[in-house]
Amino acid sequence: MLVGISLMRNEEDLVATTLRHHLRQGIELFLVADNGSTDGTTRVLDRLGRNDRRIRWTRTGDVGFHQAEIVTDLAREAMKKGASWILPFDADEFWWAQEGLAAAVAASSADLISVPVVNFIQHRRQMRREPRGVLNAIYRNAENLGDFRRARLSVEAGEYAYVEAPYQRKNILRAKNGLKIGPGNHTAKGVGPKRSRKNTLACFHLPLRAKEIFLEKAEQSARLAAAGLPSWHGWQSHRFARIVREGRIDEEWAANSELGGCLDAVRGRVSLRPDGRLRELLEACVD
């Protein structure tokens, strides 16, 4: 059984869409922990859970930014419920395989399958979070910009915008006792020796789905600091918090949103590649 696990906070506009999408991809059970949402996320989760027994959720309260620990606890709960495979995912991630995720993992002999992250870029007119906003993200990067380990330095230097930054691959994990999932699901311990890289699977990611997200990222920066995490952890949130303080939201949104198939980045106007896959996947899932 493939079980999806997720820690969510203030995802009212996306939670129904992402759960419906992953049901269509073959996930058989969801375990969702709400981490102190202040919007309507819990209301949506409650409605979805009443209508579909495959969707189960709990409140953690606002326990600070301890994502890895909570997600690992969810993985342990998934194993108790019979999981053979575990997919940790965020609300702004839409995992995909041509034949469906469940069929893809069932055919694998690996203990961990690493999957590339494809960042989609939102249209500049999308000011507010809203369910149908995901359908406006029909562009992605036109080129591979290199090593994810240089992303922070390159973004800060203006070599490329945040939405262009290469991401570390993410993982689908075979259920194993002793499993520990690292921050962001980029690393894992206790999963066994057999590992596989699959480019036929993908994690479609919408990192900035509306202009107002900058304010939420700034709030996340404060929570990261309160948790005592080092400054490199969640560097994106710390960067956006600084941009908000300096009053540069308009400039940063122009560098990270699409208008006429381009970004208006620090280095100039950057052409993007049209890609309608995310919209096609989600049209049937959006309220």
C-alpha positions as CSV (number, residue, x, y, z in Angstrom):
1,M,0.0,0.0,0.0
2,L,1.3,3.5,-1.0
3,V,0.6,6.0,1.8
4,G,1.0,9.7,1.4
5,I,2.1,11.7,4.5
6,S,2.1,15.5,4.8
7,L,2.6,18.3,7.3
8,M,0.6,21.3,6.3
9,R,0.1,24.9,7.5
10,N,-2.2,27.5,5.9
11,E,-2.8,25.6,2.7
12,E,-6.5,26.2,2.3
13,D,-6.3,27.0,-1.4
14,L,-4.3,23.9,-2.3
15,V,-5.1,21.0,0.1
16,A,-8.2,19.7,-1.7
17,T,-6.5,19.9,-5.1
18,T,-3.3,18.1,-4.0
19,L,-5.2,15.3,-2.2
20,R,-7.5,14.7,-5.2
21,H,-4.5,14.7,-7.6
22,H,-2.6,12.1,-5.5
23,L,-5.7,9.9,-5.2
24,R,-5.8,9.8,-9.0
25,Q,-2.1,8.8,-8.9
26,G,-2.9,5.7,-6.8
27,I,-2.2,6.8,-3.2
28,E,-4.4,4.6,-1.0
29,L,-4.3,6.4,2.3
30,F,-3.3,9.9,3.5
31,L,-2.1,10.9,6.9
32,V,-2.0,14.7,7.2
33,A,-0.9,16.7,10.2
34,D,-2.0,20.3,10.4
35,N,0.7,22.4,12.1
36,G,-1.3,25.3,13.6
37,S,-3.1,26.6,10.5
38,T,-4.8,30.0,11.0
39,D,-6.8,29.9,7.7
40,G,-9.4,27.4,6.6
41,T,-7.1,24.4,6.1
42,T,-8.6,22.4,8.9
43,R,-12.1,23.1,7.7
44,V,-11.2,21.8,4.3
45,L,-9.5,18.7,5.7
46,D,-12.5,18.0,7.9
47,R,-14.8,18.1,5.0
48,L,-12.6,15.9,2.8
49,G,-12.1,13.4,5.6
50,R,-15.8,13.1,6.3
51,N,-16.4,12.3,2.6
52,D,-13.5,10.0,2.0
53,R,-12.1,7.5,4.6
54,R,-8.8,7.4,2.8
55,I,-8.1,11.0,4.1
56,R,-7.2,11.1,7.8
57,W,-5.8,14.2,9.6
58,T,-4.8,15.4,13.0
59,R,-3.9,18.7,14.6
60,T,-0.4,19.1,16.0
61,G,-1.0,22.6,17.2
62,D,1.7,25.2,16.4
63,V,4.8,23.2,17.6
64,G,7.3,25.3,15.8
65,F,9.3,24.3,12.8
66,H,10.0,20.6,13.5
67,Q,9.0,19.2,10.1
68,A,11.4,16.3,9.9
69,E,10.4,14.9,13.3
70,I,6.7,15.2,12.7
71,V,6.9,13.7,9.2
72,T,9.0,10.8,10.5
73,D,6.3,10.2,13.1
74,L,3.7,10.2,10.3
75,A,5.8,7.6,8.5
76,R,5.8,5.4,11.6
77,E,2.0,5.7,11.8
78,A,1.7,4.8,8.1
79,M,3.7,1.6,8.7
80,K,1.4,0.7,11.6
81,K,-1.5,1.0,9.1
82,G,0.2,-1.4,6.6
83,A,2.2,0.9,4.3
84,S,4.6,-0.8,2.0
85,W,5.7,2.5,0.4
86,I,5.6,6.1,1.8
87,L,5.4,9.4,-0.1
88,P,6.1,12.5,2.0
89,F,4.7,15.5,0.1
90,D,4.0,19.2,0.6
91,A,0.7,20.9,-0.4
92,D,2.4,22.7,-3.3
93,E,3.9,19.4,-4.8
94,F,2.1,17.3,-7.3
95,W,3.9,14.0,-7.8
96,W,3.4,12.2,-11.1
97,A,4.2,9.0,-13.0
98,Q,2.8,8.1,-16.5
99,E,1.3,4.9,-15.2
100,G,0.4,6.3,-11.8
101,L,2.6,6.4,-8.7
102,A,1.2,3.2,-7.1
103,A,2.0,1.2,-10.3
104,A,5.5,2.8,-10.6
105,V,6.6,1.9,-7.0
106,A,5.1,-1.6,-7.2
107,A,7.3,-2.4,-10.1
108,S,10.5,-1.2,-8.3
109,S,12.9,-3.4,-6.3
110,A,14.5,-0.3,-4.7
111,D,14.2,0.8,-1.1
112,L,14.3,4.5,-2.1
113,I,13.4,6.1,-5.4
114,S,14.7,9.6,-5.9
115,V,12.7,11.8,-8.2
116,P,13.5,15.2,-9.9
117,V,11.7,18.3,-8.9
118,V,10.3,20.5,-11.7
119,N,9.5,24.1,-10.7
120,F,6.5,25.7,-12.4
121,I,6.3,29.5,-12.5
122,Q,3.1,31.4,-11.7
123,H,1.6,34.2,-13.8
124,R,2.3,37.7,-12.6
125,R,-1.4,38.6,-12.3
126,Q,-1.9,36.0,-9.5
127,M,-1.9,38.3,-6.5
128,R,-3.9,36.1,-4.0
129,R,-4.0,32.5,-3.2
130,E,-7.0,30.8,-4.7
131,P,-7.8,27.2,-5.7
132,R,-7.8,27.8,-9.5
133,G,-4.6,29.8,-9.4
134,V,-2.6,26.7,-10.0
135,L,-4.0,26.4,-13.5
136,N,-2.2,29.6,-14.5
137,A,1.3,28.1,-14.0
138,I,2.1,27.0,-17.5
139,Y,5.8,27.8,-17.8
140,R,9.0,26.5,-16.3
141,N,12.7,27.1,-16.7
142,A,14.1,26.8,-20.2
143,E,17.5,25.6,-19.0
144,N,19.2,23.6,-16.3
145,L,21.1,26.0,-14.1
146,G,23.4,23.5,-12.4
147,D,24.1,22.3,-8.9
148,F,21.5,22.7,-6.2
149,R,24.2,23.1,-3.6
150,R,25.1,26.5,-5.1
151,A,21.5,27.7,-5.3
152,R,21.6,30.0,-2.2
153,L,24.7,31.8,-3.3
154,S,23.6,32.1,-6.9
155,V,20.2,33.5,-6.0
156,E,21.7,36.0,-3.6
157,A,24.2,37.1,-6.3
158,G,21.4,37.6,-8.8
159,E,22.8,34.9,-11.1
160,Y,19.2,33.5,-11.3
161,A,15.9,34.0,-9.6
162,Y,14.6,31.8,-6.8
163,V,12.1,30.0,-9.0
164,E,14.9,29.1,-11.4
165,A,17.0,27.6,-8.7
166,P,17.8,23.9,-9.1
167,Y,16.3,21.7,-6.4
168,Q,17.7,18.6,-4.7
169,R,15.8,15.5,-5.7
170,K,13.0,14.2,-3.4
171,N,12.2,10.6,-2.4
172,I,9.5,7.9,-2.3
173,L,10.5,5.4,0.4
174,R,9.9,1.8,1.1
175,A,8.5,1.3,4.6
176,K,11.2,0.2,6.9
177,N,11.5,0.1,10.7
178,G,14.0,2.8,11.8
179,L,13.2,5.1,8.9
180,K,14.0,8.8,9.5
181,I,13.0,11.4,6.9
182,G,15.2,14.5,6.6
183,P,14.0,18.1,6.2
184,G,12.1,18.6,3.0
185,N,12.2,14.9,2.1
186,H,15.6,15.4,0.4
187,T,17.3,12.8,2.5
188,A,16.5,9.7,4.6
189,K,18.1,7.3,6.9
190,G,17.3,3.7,7.7
191,V,15.8,2.9,4.3
192,G,18.0,0.0,3.1
193,P,20.8,-0.2,0.5
194,K,18.9,-0.3,-2.8
195,R,18.4,3.2,-4.2
196,S,17.1,4.2,-7.6
197,R,17.1,7.4,-9.6
198,K,13.9,7.7,-11.7
199,N,13.4,10.5,-14.3
200,T,10.2,8.9,-15.5
201,L,8.6,10.0,-12.2
202,A,8.5,13.7,-11.3
203,C,7.6,16.1,-8.5
204,F,5.9,19.1,-10.1
205,H,6.4,22.0,-7.7
206,L,4.7,25.4,-7.5
207,P,7.0,27.2,-5.0
208,L,5.4,30.7,-5.4
209,R,1.8,30.4,-6.2
210,A,0.8,34.0,-5.6
211,K,2.3,37.3,-4.7
212,E,1.0,37.3,-1.2
213,I,3.0,34.2,-0.4
214,F,6.0,36.5,0.3
215,L,4.3,37.6,3.5
216,E,3.7,34.0,4.6
217,K,7.4,33.1,3.8
218,A,8.4,36.0,6.0
219,E,6.3,34.6,8.9
220,Q,7.9,31.2,8.3
221,S,11.3,32.8,8.7
222,A,10.4,33.8,12.3
223,R,9.2,30.3,13.1
224,L,12.5,28.8,11.8
225,A,14.5,31.2,14.0
226,A,12.3,30.4,17.0
227,A,13.0,26.7,16.5
228,G,16.8,27.4,16.8
229,L,17.6,26.1,13.3
230,P,20.7,27.4,11.5
231,S,20.3,30.3,9.0
232,W,21.0,28.0,6.0
233,H,18.0,25.9,6.8
234,G,15.1,27.6,5.1
235,W,17.3,30.3,3.6
236,Q,14.6,31.1,1.1
237,S,12.2,32.1,3.9
238,H,14.9,34.3,5.5
239,R,15.6,35.9,2.1
240,F,11.9,36.7,1.6
241,A,11.6,38.1,5.1
242,R,14.4,40.5,4.3
243,I,12.7,41.5,1.0
244,V,9.5,42.2,2.9
245,R,11.3,44.4,5.5
246,E,13.1,46.3,2.7
247,G,9.9,46.9,0.7
248,R,11.1,45.1,-2.4
249,I,8.1,42.7,-2.9
250,D,7.2,44.1,-6.3
251,E,10.7,43.8,-7.7
252,E,11.1,40.2,-6.3
253,W,7.7,39.1,-7.7
254,A,8.6,40.4,-11.1
255,A,11.8,38.3,-11.0
256,N,9.9,35.2,-9.9
257,S,6.6,35.3,-11.9
258,E,5.9,34.9,-15.6
259,L,4.6,37.7,-17.9
260,G,4.6,37.1,-21.6
261,G,6.6,33.9,-21.2
262,C,9.5,35.7,-19.4
263,L,10.8,36.6,-16.0
264,D,12.1,40.1,-15.3
265,A,15.1,38.9,-13.3
266,V,18.1,40.8,-12.0
267,R,20.1,39.8,-15.0
268,G,17.4,41.0,-17.4
269,R,14.5,39.5,-19.2
270,V,14.6,35.7,-19.1
271,S,12.7,33.5,-21.5
272,L,10.8,30.5,-20.1
273,R,9.6,27.2,-21.6
274,P,5.9,26.6,-22.1
275,D,4.8,23.5,-20.2
276,G,1.1,22.6,-19.8
277,R,1.5,19.4,-17.8
278,L,0.7,20.8,-14.4
279,R,-2.5,22.5,-15.7
280,E,-3.6,19.3,-17.5
281,L,-3.0,17.2,-14.4
282,L,-5.0,19.5,-12.1
283,E,-7.9,20.7,-14.2
284,A,-10.1,17.8,-13.0
285,C,-9.0,18.2,-9.3
286,V,-9.6,21.9,-8.7
287,D,-12.8,23.2,-7.1
